Amino acid sequence: MMEHFRVEETTIADIHASYRAGAITCVQLTQAYLDRIAAYDQRGEMAHERNLALAIL
């Protein structure tokens, strides 16, 4: 499901369509964005809180 979903190339309309089609869940989408932040974040964990973002879902 998530293999073909690239957060850096998606639009909100794409996200909605993928969610409605069952191709992605809210948790998977949040995790994909958190993974992208972690890959490029040079300031470390203080800039975002991974556990809090996932706990809300």
CORNORKA-V592459 format. One record per residue. RES is the residue in three letters. OMEGA is omega in whole degrees, 0 to 359 (NA if undefined). BURIAL is 1 if it has 24 or more other C-alpha atoms within 12 Angstrom, else 0. Layout:
[[RES OMEGA BURIAL] [RES OMEGA BURIAL]]
//
This chain:
[[MET 184 0] [MET 187 0] [GLU 185 0] [HIS 182 0] [PHE 181 0] [ARG 185 0] [VAL 182 1] [GLU 182 0] [GLU 186 0] [THR 175 0] [THR 177 0] [ILE 177 0] [ALA 177 0] [ASP 179 0] [ILE 179 1] [HIS 180 0] [ALA 180 0] [SER 179 1] [TYR 180 0] [ARG 181 0] [ALA 181 0] [GLY 181 0] [ALA 181 0] [ILE 175 1] [THR 177 0] [CYS 179 0] [VAL 179 0] [GLN 180 1] [LEU 178 1] [THR 180 1] [GLN 179 1] [ALA 178 1] [TYR 177 1] [LEU 177 1] [ASP 179 0] [ARG 177 0] [ILE 181 0] [ALA 181 0] [ALA 185 0] [TYR 184 0] [ASP 180 0] [GLN 183 0] [ARG 177 0] [GLY 187 0] [GLU 183 0] [MET 182 0] [ALA 179 0] [HIS 180 0] [GLU 184 0] [ARG 184 0] [ASN 179 0] [LEU 180 0] [ALA 181 0] [LEU 180 0] [ALA 180 0] [ILE 182 0] [LEU NA 0]]
//
